[in-house]
């Protein structure tokens, strides 16, 4: 069965959260570089340029400082810079440390800590949106913020301005294709816009589609009667995006995952998408620590019933069902005392108690 990208983005969510732990945007920007995403979008739209976005951890990643000195501050970078609006999003441990204040913090320190927390949340949202998995990383974005190309840093391939120019040139065909798809979205309306959105969505790597969340949210509004047959697909996708944000912000686990279940029960999903929604809900609830085994088994049964002929997913459902049975048995088993043997005759039973 063809995957829709839900599972890929689940993995991306947890990987991104782990990578971002303990980091924060550094105050101040490099000369000629913006540090605010919304300002970069406005300037790109005004100038008709794409955005050159660099994510970094300059005071800890061990690569950005060298890249900056050898490439970004070299005069040979200037012709590249003139083609783009430059945006630098830096996650700095030094700056984030200012948010770790004690009870005796001054009013100024408290204000600064709050500002950092708000800014950090914005940067983390941005990193989630573009599935940031390493520092530094370069992303080329349309003026609307849609991903055109991404270029993870590699010193051997991006160690000089000429090498960077070559790396950008190698992405030219992909950039051109996506610019044409974006133009189709921009210049269409009604059901044609829905189809144009779907074409762009399908051209994007599954783990990078979060940057299209605003477009995906339009589909149920434009095509509420499902004339294109795409309504269920985007109801599920929108539910996933909302769930991802809710979980990252620490909102209630069960109500967050319930968004997927609600999408499955709304009636617009086909059998395979409904199966994926129920299975993913069960998987995430278990992964996030739920021991409501009755509910988990019900969700797996709903997933199986949604598309009983889908052999590819059924094997995963069966494996998860068996794993849950083992977890349920372990949770129900009485604790073994470390002070007294669980049997009056350990030698006879062949067991040695008090050891694992």
N, C-alpha and C positions, 0 to 999 in steps of 0.2 A: 504493500500500500504506500502511496506517495505521502511523505510527511508534509505537513503544512508549515512547519517551522516552530510550533509551540514547544516541542522538546528541546530544540536547539537553543531557544531563547531562555528556557528554564535554566539550562546549564550556564548560559552567558550571564544570567542574573546573579547566580551565586559566585561565579568566578570574578565578575566585576566587583561585587561587594567585598570580596576578600582582598582584592588588589588595592581598593581604595581606602581600606581601614587605616586610620591614623594619619591621613594626609589632608592638606588644605591649600587653598589658593594663596600664592605669595602676593603681598601688597605691591602695588606699582607695576608698571609694564615696561617692556623693552622699548627702545626708541622706534617709533613707527608701527608698533603693534598694539592692537586693542586687547582689552581683557574682559570685555563685556559682550556676551553673545548677541543680545538684542541690538546693541549699537552696531555690531558687525553686520547683522542682517540688514539694518536700515542703510548703512553705508554701501553695502554690496548692491542693494536694489537701486540706490540713487546713482551709483557709478556704472551699473551694468556689469559688475565683475563677480567672479566666484570668490569663495572664501577659502583661504589657506589656513586651516586650523591645526595648531600644534598643541598636543597634550604633553605635559612634562612633569617631572618631579625633580626640579633642578638641584635642590640641596640634598638629594638622597639617591637618585637613580643611577648616578655614576656615568651618564652618557650625555645628558643634555648640555652641560657646560662645554664639553668638547665639541659637540655638534654646533653649538652657538658660535664658538670662537672660530672653528675651522670652516664653517659653511655660512651661517646666517649673518655673521658680521663681516664676511668677505665682500669686497666690492663686486665680485662676480655674481653675487646673489641679487644685486640690485635689479637686473633685467627680469628676473623671476618675480621679485617682490612687486614690481610695477603692474604685473598681470592680475594681482589678487588684492583682496582686503585681508590683511594679516591679523590673525586672532590667536592669542597665546593664553592657554588655560593651564596654569601651573599649580600643582598640588605640593605644598611646602610643609614639611614637618615643623620647621621653625615657627611658621606662622600659626599652624594649628595648635602648637603648644600654648599659645596665648589664650586659648579657649579653656584650658585646664586650670581653673582658678579655685582658690579655697574660699571658705566662708568669710574670711576677713578681707576679701578683695574690695578695692575701692570702687566707687560708682563708675569711674572711668574704665577700670578693668572689666567690670561687669558689662558695660555698654559694648566694649570692644569684643568681649567673648560672645555676646549675642550677635553682633555683626558678622563675626567669623562663622558662627553656626548657620546663619541664614545664607551666607555666601557659599559655604561648604555644601549645603543642601542643593543649591542651584547647580554647582559644579558636578556634584554626584549625579544629579538628574541628567546632566549633559553627557557625562561619561557612560551612564546606562544607555542613553539614547543611541550612542554610536558604538556600543559594545566595546569599550576600551579594555584591552587585555594586556597591554605592555606600554612602558614608558621609555623613551618618547615615542609618539606615533603621530603621523601626519594624515590629515583628512582633507580632501577637497570637496567643498559643499557648494550647492547652488545658492543663489541669494535667499531662497526660501529656507535654507538649512537642510535640503535633501542631499543625501550622500551621493557623490559622483565617483569618488575613488578613495582608497585608503592605502597608505604606504608605511608599514611598520619600519621603524628605524633599524638599519643594519650598517655598521661602520664601513664594512667592505664595499657596500653598494651605494651608500649615501654620504661618504666621507669628504666629498668635495662639492662645490657648487655645480660643476659639470656633471658629476654623478647624479646629483639631485635632479638636474634638468633632464637627464636621460631617463631617470625613474618616472618623472612626470610625463615625459613624452611616451613612455611605454603604456601609459594608461589613457592615452588620447582617444583611442577608439571607444573604450568603455565610457569615458566622459561624454563623448559626442552622442553616443546612443542614449544615454540617460538624459542628456540635455534635450534631445528630441522628444523623449517620452514625457518629460516635465513640461515642455512647450505644448504638447498635446493636451495635457491636463489643464494647463493655464488657459488655453484657447477653446475649451469645450464647456458644455453645460448639460444639465439634465442627465439622461441615461448614458449619453455619450461620455460625459465626464466620469461616470461610474466605471465604464469600460476602460477609459484612459487611466484612471487610478489603478485599476486591477492590472493593467499591462505594466505600469511602473512598479507596482507591488511585486509582481512575479519576476521582474528583471533584477530585483534587489536580492542580495543574499539573505536567507531567512533570519540570520542573527543580527542583521542590520536594518530590519524593517521598522524598528521602533521610531526612526526619524520620520516615518510616514504616518504616524499616529493621527495627526490632524486630518489628513486626507481620509484615512480609514474611518474616522468618526463621521465623515460626511455621508458615507454610503447608506446607512440605515435611514438617514433623513431624506436623501434624494430618492431612494428606491424602496420606500416602505412597503410596497406591494410585491416586491421581489420579482419584478419584470425581467431583470437580468439573470436571475438565479444565483446572485452573489450575496444576497442579504445574510444568509446564515454564516457564510465564511467570515464576513466582517463583524457580525455580532459576536462570534467567538473570539476573533482577534481583538476587538475592543475590550471584551471582558478580560482577556489575558493581560493587556496593557494596564488596565485599571487595577487588576489583582497584583501585578508586579510592583506598581508604585505603592499600593497599600501595604504590602509585605515589607518593602524596603523601609517604609516610614514607621514600621513597628505596629501597625494596626492589627486588630484582632485576626488571628489565623483563620478561624472557621468562617467568619463573615467575608474575609477576603477571597477564600477559595470558593465560597458559595456563588461568587460572580460567574464562575465557569459552569456551575451546576444550573444556575438560572438561565444561562445562554442555551444550554442543552435542552432545557425544558420549555423554552419559548416557542419551539415548533418550527423554526426555519432551517435547522441544521439537517443535512442528509445523514444517513446511517453512519457513515464512516466518521464524519465530523462529530456527531453526537457521541460515538464510541470514544473518540479521542478526548472529548471534553470530560466525560465521566471517569475515564481511566486516569487522565492527568490530575483531576481533582483528588482521586483516591491516592495517587502516588505522592502528590504534594502534601496532603494531610498526614500521611504516614511519615514522610521525610521530615516534616516539621514537628513530629512528636505525638501525634494523636494516637490514643489507645482506645478510641471508640470503635472497636472491631466490628460491631454490628453494622455501624454506618459504613465502614470501609468495605465490608463484604457486599452490602447492598449496592454501593456505587460500582463495584466490579461486576456485579450481576447485571446492572443497568447497562454497563459498557458492553458486556457480552451480548445482551439481547438487542442492542441497538444495531449491530451488524454481525449476526452470527456466522456469516459466510466469510468474514474477513480473517483469514487464517494468520496473516502476519501479526495482527494485534492480539489475536486470541492466545498465542503462545506467551506473550508478555502478561496478559491477564492471568493465565494459569500460573505462571511463575510467581506473580505477586500474591495471588491467593494462597499458594503454598507457603510463601514467606510469612504472610500474615498469620497463618495457622501456627507456625512455629513461634512467632512472637507472642501470640495469644497464649500458647501453652507455657511458654517461659514466664509470662506475666502472672499466670494462675498458679504456678508451682510454688509450694510452700518453701520458705527460706530454710536453708540448712544451717543448723546451729554450729558455731565454731567451737563451742565448749563441750557439748555432749554429742556422742555418736547418734546418728539417725536410726541405727539398728542396734539391738542388744548384742549382736554378735557380728562385728565387722569382718572378722576373719572368715566366718562361714559364708557371708554374703559376697565376699571377694571385693569389698569396697574399702577404701581408706578415706575416712571422713576428716573434715577440717582442712583439706588441701584441694587445690584445683587440678 
